[in-house]
């Protein structure tokens, strides 16, 4: 037996992530006994033990770790297939609207590049409709994997391009964004150590894979919140040079002399066969 049902994978992933049958059943909206039976049946069909159950709780076996990794990818793939098919279906039939592509971008980064890309692509014959999806610092890969986005502007070294095709578009330096009245705002340049150790101005913290890194700085949910907190003198943030485009009068940008360059790539799922996406990539590489 080499096939698995989506339902089985969904059940197993819930238990593997919760490591508790009761919480997993509640998450799935079902009773615990049928969930336990479904996992036992899955183990029998695969001929392996996926979960170790004892008085202390539930733990994953080596085989369970493999299925959790593969199962997440498979569920993302099926969800992505449904989402992208619906978007493509909008152009079917007479009078149907244009194909639609969802482009994920990091809020406040690559603003000028994004404007140029959208304008150049809109001038192409048979251009698809582009929906811009602002996202957090490390959300791009997940958005591409589960189909919420078709393509993304991703930034090394902050984003991993593993598993995606990509083209390099832009290389730029990094800046520290500080309150305009702060003493460090008068400096011509700073170092990463300078901005990482300001007693009255802790670094802003962005969510990475659903969790916030430790530190005294505020948890940031969106660009507007960040901009206001910087203006109020509550935090400092590090961004690519292109973030200057959204600065307020209450902000000052200072170059970071020792920060690694940020390389902006346009990235997309390696298996994509979308002609509309191919046209957008072609336009991006010609900017």
ZALO-978451 format. One record per residue: x, y, z of N, C-alpha, C in turn; residue in three letters. Coordinates in steps of 0.001 Angstrom, whole numbers, padded with zeros to 6 digits, always signed. Example, Ala and Ser with C-alpha at 12.3 -4.5 7.8 and 13.67 -1.06 7.14 Angstrom:
+013190-005690+007800+012300-004500+007800+013200-003300+007800ALA
+012850-002250+007080+013670-001060+007140+012900+000030+007870SER
This chain:
+000857-001186+000000+000000+000000+000000+000892+001234+000000UNK
+000904+001929-001134+001775+003095-001282+000990+004389-001436UNK
-000314+004369-001188-001105+005587-001301-001693+005952+000058UNK
-001846+007235+000267-002430+007757+001504-003557+008699+001151UNK
-004576+008715+001972-005685+009638+001770-005386+010961+002462UNK
-005884+012042+001880-005697+013367+002475-006244+013403+003894UNK
-007388+012741+004111-007998+012715+005446-007048+012078+006461UNK
-006415+010970+006072-005476+010299+006982-004306+011210+007338UNK
-003784+011891+006345-002657+012788+006599-003054+013934+007519UNK
-004258+014464+007295-004727+015574+008129-004865+015123+009584UNK
-005397+013928+009775-005537+013382+011132-004165+013206+011781UNK
-003246+012581+011041-001936+012303+011624-001171+013591+011938UNK
-001180+014548+011014-000453+015798+011244-000985+016517+012482UNK
-002290+016495+012670-002867+017139+013852-002361+016482+015137UNK
-002349+015155+015169-001872+014452+016365-000377+014683+016547UNK
+000383+014644+015465+001833+014802+015552+002217+016197+016010UNK
+001457+017184+015617+001763+018557+016031+001320+018828+017457UNK
+000205+018274+017857-000307+018495+019213+000338+017566+020236UNK
+000750+016353+019760+001256+015293+020648+000283+015033+021794UNK
-000991+015062+021421-002061+014845+022404-003334+014532+021612UNK
-003897+013354+021801-005061+012950+021010-006276+013816+021306UNK
-006452+014200+022569-007610+015025+022913-007571+016381+022230UNK
-006410+017055+022299-006286+018370+021659-006402+018252+020144UNK
-005825+017187+019580-005920+016996+018132-007360+016771+017699UNK
-008106+015980+018477-009516+015736+018148-010314+017025+018207UNK
-010046+017841+019220-010745+019119+019327-010410+020020+018144UNK
-009163+020046+017767-008722+020844+016605-009404+020391+015318UNK
-009613+019079+015189-010227+018534+013978-011746+018550+014025UNK
-012317+018873+015197-013769+018894+015331-014386+017509+015322UNK
-013726+016547+015982-014230+015186+016016-013994+014595+017405UNK
-014569+013423+017631-014370+012742+018915-013013+012047+018929UNK
-012492+011803+020125-011164+011201+020235-011118+009728+019820UNK
-012103+008870+020198-012000+007444+019838-011844+007186+018342UNK
-012662+007805+017465-012454+007532+016036-011115+008050+015514UNK
-010600+009132+016122-009282+009622+015713-008206+008595+016075UNK
-008275+008050+017295-007306+007030+017714-007372+005807+016805UNK
-008591+005396+016449-008733+004224+015569-008148+004519+014186UNK
-008347+005738+013695-007837+006098+012368-006313+006057+012348UNK
-005668+006530+013408-004201+006502+013464-003695+005067+013556UNK
-004379+004239+014359-003984+002835+014466-004125+002119+013119UNK
-005198+002426+012409-005398+001815+011100-004309+002274+010120UNK
-003932+003548+010201-002873+004062+009333-001551+003338+009623UNK
-001235+003125+010886-000011+002413+011249-000033+000987+010717UNK
-001191+000320+010806-001285-001051+010297-001081-001083+008782UNK
-001674-000130+008090-001553-000097+006628-000122+000171+006195UNK
+000562+001059+006909+001943+001378+006550+002927+000334+007071UNK
+002525-000431+008086+003399-001437+008664+004500-000867+009533UNK
+004253+000329+010097+005252+000971+010969+004540+001595+012161UNK
+005312+001842+013215+004789+002579+014364+005116+004059+014174UNK
+004111+004883+014203+004288+006325+013994+004380+007096+015307UNK
+003671+006596+016320+003586+007294+017596+003845+006323+018742UNK
+004633+006753+019707+004811+005997+020943+003859+006560+021987UNK
+003044+005702+022566+002045+006129+023537+002391+005524+024894UNK
+002488+006337+025910+002717+005842+027270+002061+006807+028252UNK
+002258+006560+029543+001600+007374+030559+002056+008831+030527UNK
+003259+009059+030028+003779+010430+029992+003278+011216+028800UNK
+002668+010545+027843+002129+011254+026694+002409+010555+025388UNK
+002510+011344+024335+002687+010840+022976+003969+011436+022400UNK
+004785+010596+021782+005994+011067+021105+006055+010462+019712UNK
+006771+011131+018825+006929+010648+017461+008087+009662+017365UNK
+007894+008623+016600+008998+007726+016263+009765+008348+015085UNK
+010854+007695+014690+011584+008159+013518+010706+008160+012281UNK
+009906+007089+012127+008989+007019+010984+007935+008120+011069UNK
+007486+008414+012297+006503+009474+012482+007055+010830+012102UNK
+008334+011075+012418+008973+012340+012036+008982+012492+010518UNK
+009283+011387+009822+009301+011429+008360+007907+011734+007811UNK
+006883+011042+008337+005535+011261+007820+005027+012660+008154UNK
+005420+013207+009288+005012+014574+009620+005575+015542+008585UNK
+006856+015419+008280+007486+016303+007287+006840+016131+005914UNK
+006730+014865+005474+006161+014598+004155+004672+014924+004105UNK
+003967+014655+005208+002530+014909+005246+002206+016385+005154UNK
+002970+017209+005859+002757+018654+005764+002938+019122+004325UNK
+004009+018648+003679+004265+019044+002293+003139+018585+001370UNK
+002644+017369+001592+001567+016841+000743+000276+017619+000934UNK
-000054+017946+002184-001275+018719+002441-001157+020114+001852UNK
+000023+020733+001978+000235+022040+001356+000040+021946-000153UNK
+000550+020857-000757+000459+020707-002208-000985+020570-002670UNK
-001789+019801-001938-003188+019637-002348-003967+020934-002157UNK
-003673+021651-001069-004333+022942-000851-003933+023933-001928UNK
-002637+023945-002265-002141+024846-003301-002793+024542-004644UNK
-002934+023260-004959-003549+022878-006232-004972+023417-006331UNK
-005730+023311-005239-007111+023804-005252-007151+025316-005411UNK
-006302+026019-004670-006320+027486-004725-005904+028004-006105UNK
-004846+027436-006656-004363+027925-007949-005317+027539-009078UNK
-005966+026399-008950-006944+026001-009961-008128+026956-009968UNK
-008606+027351-008787-009716+028307-008730-009328+029637-009371UNK
-008100+030102-009082-007682+031377-009673-007600+031273-011189UNK
-007039+030166-011687-006925+029990-013130-008294+029843-013782UNK
-009245+029243-013067-010578+029019-013620-011348+030283-013871UNK
-010935+031387-013262-011639+032652-013481-011555+033139-014909UNK
-010563+032636-015661-010395+033097-017041-011072+032172-018049UNK
-011683+031091-017592-012315+030152-018513-013644+030686-019035UNK
-013912+030375-020282-015216+030715-020849-015283+032146-021356UNK
-016255+032425-022233-016415+033781-022770-016796+034766-021665UNK
-016179+035917-021724-016491+036940-020720-015806+036725-019392UNK
-015004+035652-019266-014303+035399-018016-013242+036449-017768UNK
-012962+036722-016495-011953+037731-016189-010561+037179-016485UNK
-009586+038053-016478-008222+037653-016770-007704+036658-015726UNK
-006665+035914-016124-005950+035117-015148-005493+036024-014009UNK
-005393+035450-012824-004971+036236-011668-003784+035556-011013UNK
-002762+036344-010710-001592+035870-009982-001498+036622-008665UNK
-001146+035903-007613-000955+036527-006304+000545+036652-006053UNK
+000989+037891-005847+002400+038201-005630+002610+038584-004171UNK
+003334+037763-003422+003617+038048-002018+004839+038943-001912UNK
+004730+039987-001120+005844+040914-000930+006019+041194+000552UNK
+007236+041466+000950+007506+041856+002322+007077+043302+002495UNK
+006250+043555+003493+005783+044915+003735+006976+045841+003903UNK
+006955+046959+003184+007932+048042+003316+009244+047791+002595UNK
+009422+046676+001915+010676+046407+001218+010463+046396-000291UNK
+011506+046754-001050+011505+046700-002521+010362+047503-003128UNK
+010027+048627-002507+008870+049404-002951+009036+049890-004393UNK
+010175+050503-004694+010392+051030-006042+010454+049909-007068UNK
+011138+048820-006725+011211+047675-007632+009820+047121-007916UNK
+008989+047017-006897+007634+046499-007069+006825+047402-007993UNK
+006925+048717-007799+006194+049648-008670+006609+049481-010127UNK
+007917+049374-010363+008408+049216-011730+007926+047906-012336UNK
+007951+046837-011544+007526+045534-012041+006051+045542-012414UNK
+005210+046084-011553+003775+046097-011827+003449+046933-013064UNK
+004118+048085-013187+003862+048950-014339+004320+048288-015636UNK
+005510+047683-015623+006028+047054-016831+005188+045855-017238UNK
+004749+045062-016270+003968+043875-016603+002574+044237-017092UNK
+001983+045274-016512+000640+045691-016941+000624+046118-018401UNK
+001770+046570-018917+001852+047000-020311+001995+045832-021277UNK
+002207+044626-020761+002359+043444-021616+001001+042993-022153UNK
+000951+042570-023414-000311+042030-023934-000705+040766-023174UNK
-001989+040621-022899-002521+039459-022182-001952+039320-020772UNK
-001587+040445-020155-001072+040393-018787-002163+039908-017838UNK
-001787+039105-016875-002726+038636-015862-002975+039747-014845UNK
-004065+039612-014123-004336+040520-013014-003408+040150-011858UNK
-002738+041143-011281-001808+040892-010182-002425+041362-008870UNK
-002558+040443-007925-002984+040789-006573-001746+040805-005680UNK
-001451+041963-005090-000283+042093-004221-000678+041708-002802UNK
+000070+040770-002228-000223+040257-000893+000921+040630+000055UNK
+000784+041728+000833+001829+042067+001812+001914+040980+002874UNK
+003136+040652+003265+003322+039565+004230+004451+039897+005184UNK
+004561+039089+006226+005601+039283+007220+006968+038870+006708UNK
+007961+039004+007582+009351+038810+007182+009627+037418+006641UNK
+009081+036386+007260+009447+035013+006901+008253+034179+006451UNK
+007227+034815+005915+006009+034096+005530+005993+033659+004070UNK
+006913+034180+003255+006823+033980+001811+006825+032505+001411UNK
+007725+031726+002001+007832+030322+001608+006542+029569+001886UNK
+005948+029798+003042+004694+029125+003379+003579+029535+002423UNK
+003535+030818+002062+002502+031297+001148+002631+030657-000228UNK
+003863+030449-000679+004070+029785-001962+003727+028301-001881UNK
+004112+027654-000779+003879+026209-000668+002405+025857-000586UNK
+001601+026670+000128+000193+026288+000286-000731+026977-000712UNK
-000165+027690-001677-000967+028222-002768-001621+029557-002523UNK
-001411+030155-001362-001959+031494-001158-001272+032514-002052UNK
-000061+032207-002490+000662+033060-003430+001196+032205-004572UNK
+001326+032819-005746+001893+032139-006909+003364+032482-007086UNK
+003761+033640-006590+005102+034148-006803+005398+035111-005659UNK
+006680+035340-005369+007022+036198-004236+008325+036936-004501UNK
+008436+038124-003924+009719+038814-003854+010345+038421-002519UNK
+011448+037693-002572+012074+037149-001371+013472+037743-001213UNK
+013919+037795+000021+015138+038538+000327+016139+037660+001072UNK
+017254+037346+000421+018348+036662+001105+019189+037719+001813UNK
+019647+037473+003038+019679+036189+003746+018474+035923+004637UNK
+017429+036741+004587+016303+036569+005506+015389+035420+005100UNK
+015213+035198+003798+014334+034139+003308+015145+033014+002681UNK
+014706+031777+002876+015324+030631+002224+014641+030383+000884UNK
+015444+030163-000143+014906+029879-001475+014864+028382-001770UNK
+015144+027566-000765+015177+026115-000958+013826+025603-001445UNK
+013854+024835-002522+012628+024258-003061+011924+025116-004085UNK
+012455+026308-004361+011821+027206-005318+012787+027538-006456UNK
+012224+027873-007613+013009+028484-008674+013046+029985-008411UNK
+014117+030649-008844+014214+032082-008558+015147+032769-009543UNK
+014983+034087-009616+015872+034937-010396+016262+036128-009531UNK
+017535+036481-009552+018019+037615-008770+017652+038921-009475UNK
+017131+039884-008702+016680+041148-009284+017447+042368-008778UNK
+017828+042367-007496+018364+043595-006907+019240+043265-005710UNK
+020356+043975-005580+021213+043873-004399+021336+045251-003764UNK
+021144+045325-002464+021182+046613-001773+021710+046449-000360UNK
+022091+047565+000252+022551+047556+001623+021404+047584+002608UNK
+021742+047661+003908+020734+047708+004955+020850+049009+005752UNK
+019734+049393+006343+019668+050624+007133+019010+050339+008472UNK
+019336+051164+009438+018618+051178+010716+017625+052321+010667UNK
+016382+052041+011047+015352+053083+011075+015103+053442+012533UNK
+015407+054702+012870+015343+055178+014249+014394+056359+014367UNK
+013968+056673+015594+013219+057920+015807+014105+059103+015420UNK
+013542+060090+014760+014334+061207+014243+015088+061952+015340UNK
+014549+061995+016559+015192+062742+017626+016206+061968+018434UNK
+016452+060718+018112+017387+059915+018902+018829+060328+018609UNK
+019718+060328+019605+021113+060725+019378+021813+059959+018258UNK
+021520+058659+018105+022172+057879+017056+021709+058273+015655UNK
+020601+058983+015558+020072+059376+014254+020967+060399+013561UNK
+021883+061007+014291+022784+061999+013697+024035+061356+013103UNK
+024243+060062+013338+025444+059396+012844+025342+059159+011335UNK
+026506+059189+010675+026537+058918+009239+026397+057424+008940UNK
+026831+056583+009881+026667+055141+009741+026698+054506+011120UNK
+026167+053289+011201+026154+052527+012439+026572+051097+012134UNK
+026737+050296+013178+027013+048878+013008+025847+048078+013571UNK
+025826+046801+013241+024784+045936+013793+024866+045872+015309UNK
+026092+045922+015852+026250+045918+017304+025659+047188+017919UNK
+025804+048310+017217+025247+049569+017720+023737+049469+017905UNK
+023036+048975+016891+021573+048963+016952+021047+047792+017771UNK
+021904+046805+018032+021459+045661+018812+021591+045851+020304UNK
+022166+046980+020711+022402+047196+022138+022146+048657+022512UNK
+020924+049113+022242+020518+050467+022632+019573+050317+023814UNK
+019990+050702+025028+019186+050420+026228+017747+050925+026145UNK
+017551+052096+025578+016210+052675+025553+015481+052425+024243UNK
+016074+051611+023354+015483+051433+022032+015715+049989+021555UNK
+014949+049026+022093+015173+047615+021720+014731+047328+020287UNK
+015385+046365+019687+015065+045970+018308+013653+045403+018212UNK
+012957+045795+017171+011627+045236+016903+011750+043748+016590UNK
+010729+042970+016966+010738+041520+016754+009609+041104+015821UNK
+009974+040495+014696+009006+039972+013737+008809+038483+013970UNK
+007618+038010+013677+007328+036579+013797+008099+035798+012749UNK
+008684+034676+013184+009362+033761+012278+008737+032384+012457UNK
+008048+031923+011412+007370+030621+011458+006396+030536+012620UNK
+005704+031642+012889+004655+031644+013899+005109+031956+015301UNK
+006411+032146+015529+006901+032461+016864+007801+033691+016800UNK
+007870+034413+017912+008707+035602+017988+010024+035268+018672UNK
+011150+035770+018148+012433+035528+018812+012452+036218+020170UNK
+013242+035711+021116+013293+036334+022437+013921+037719+022376UNK
+013566+038547+023340+014139+039885+023400+013164+040867+023997UNK
+013658+042044+024382+012799+043042+025026+011988+043885+024051UNK
+012305+043827+022765+011613+044672+021787+010173+044270+021574UNK
+009354+045168+021051+007935+044870+020829+007724+043850+019725UNK
+006661+043053+019844+006280+042112+018803+005553+042886+017704UNK
+006047+042762+016477+005514+043546+015366+004577+042693+014524UNK
+003406+043241+014240+002395+042532+013460+002248+043084+012042UNK
+002523+044376+011849+002408+044947+010512+003243+046223+010428UNK
+003384+046731+009218+004241+047889+008969+003740+049150+009662UNK
+002433+049367+009678+001885+050568+010300+002204+050610+011794UNK
+002041+049466+012459+002376+049392+013880+003847+049702+014103UNK
+004715+049117+013268+006142+049356+013403+006470+050829+013209UNK
+005917+051440+012164+006209+052845+011888+005815+053730+013069UNK
+004673+053451+013664+004221+054268+014787+005109+054078+016011UNK
+005511+052842+016292+006351+052582+017455+007739+053217+017308UNK
+008265+053222+016079+009543+053903+015864+009372+055403+016079UNK
+008309+055978+015532+008062+057411+015683+007893+057807+017142UNK
+007343+056910+017947+007130+057182+019375+008379+056927+020221UNK
+009455+056474+019580+010679+056231+020323+010666+054948+021126UNK
+009904+053931+020665+009793+052670+021405+010624+051540+020823UNK
+011108+051688+019587+011847+050587+018982+012685+051100+017827UNK
+013596+050232+017356+014411+050472+016167+014273+049240+015287UNK
+014405+049423+013980+014250+048296+013056+015342+048330+012000UNK
+015676+047159+011471+016659+047023+010406+015940+046562+009148UNK
+016183+047283+008031+015502+046992+006775+016466+047159+005604UNK
+016105+046606+004429+016862+046928+003218+016776+048424+002915UNK
+017754+048919+002179+017835+050339+001826+016550+050853+001184UNK
+015874+050007+000412+014673+050427-000301+013522+050797+000624UNK
+013626+050462+001908+012559+050819+002857+012476+052320+003093UNK
+013469+053084+002623+013398+054546+002756+012114+055107+002139UNK
+011539+054364+001186+010361+054871+000466+009164+055091+001366UNK
+009078+054381+002518+007884+054517+003356+008146+055283+004653UNK
+009334+055877+004827+009654+056542+006082+008774+057767+006334UNK
+008455+057977+007589+007720+059164+008019+008714+060280+008349UNK
+008189+061489+008523+009040+062613+008934+009659+062364+010301UNK
+009012+061552+011125+009507+061252+012477+010566+060156+012489UNK
+010957+059655+011316+011955+058591+011203+013263+059123+010614UNK
+014350+058456+010948+015636+058703+010295+016256+057358+009931UNK
+016800+057261+008725+017468+056042+008269+018978+056259+008285UNK
+019699+055339+008908+021155+055409+008986+021731+054125+008395UNK
+022659+054235+007429+023251+053024+006832+023978+052168+007869UNK
+023930+050854+007677+024636+049915+008543+025899+049451+007810UNK
+027049+049853+008341+028306+049641+007635+028681+048173+007510UNK
+028324+047336+008478+028769+045950+008469+027664+044942+008195UNK
+026497+045405+007817+025397+044479+007531+025601+043828+006164UNK
+025304+042542+006042+025453+041887+004731+024461+042465+003737UNK
+024810+042449+002445+023866+042965+001447+022606+042108+001395UNK
+021509+042736+001047+020235+042040+000868+020007+041853-000630UNK
+019767+040617-001030+019549+040308-002444+018083+039945-002638UNK
+017394+040724-003444+015984+040464-003728+015857+039524-004919UNK
+015110+038446-004723+014840+037477-005786+013337+037446-006051UNK
+012979+037140-007272+011595+036760-007543+011593+035232-007567UNK
+010710+034623-006766+010725+033172-006563+009344+032588-006803UNK
+009314+031332-007241+008048+030669-007550+008222+029160-007398UNK
+007126+028397-007249+007232+026940-007110+007909+026317-008316UNK
+008818+025386-008054+009627+024811-009123+008796+024065-010157UNK
+007625+023567-009768+006814+022757-010683+005827+023583-011503UNK
+005834+024894-011355+004820+025722-012015+004906+025623-013535UNK
+003725+025558-014172+003635+025555-015628+002753+026710-016110UNK
+002572+027715-015274+001688+028832-015594+002329+029755-016634UNK
+001640+029963-017769+002142+030880-018792+002107+032323-018294UNK
+001071+032651-017502+000987+034007-016954+002164+034265-016022UNK
+002506+033294-015194+003644+033443-014289+004943+033569-015076UNK
+005092+032783-016119+006296+032871-016946+006448+034272-017535UNK
+005330+034872-017932+005383+036236-018466+005815+037245-017424UNK
+005322+037079-016179+005714+037993-015098+007199+037849-014785UNK
+007706+036620-014751+009128+036386-014479+009969+037026-015580UNK
+009562+036857-016805+010310+037433-017946+010379+038952-017813UNK
+009257+039565-017449+009241+041017-017287+010174+041443-016142UNK
+010133+040701-015038+010967+041056-013882+012447+041014-014233UNK
+012871+040015-014997+014299+039887-015304+014761+040911-016324UNK
+013824+041598-016974+014184+042598-017979+014172+044020-017412UNK
+013837+044179-016147+013772+045526-015564+015163+046163-015518UNK
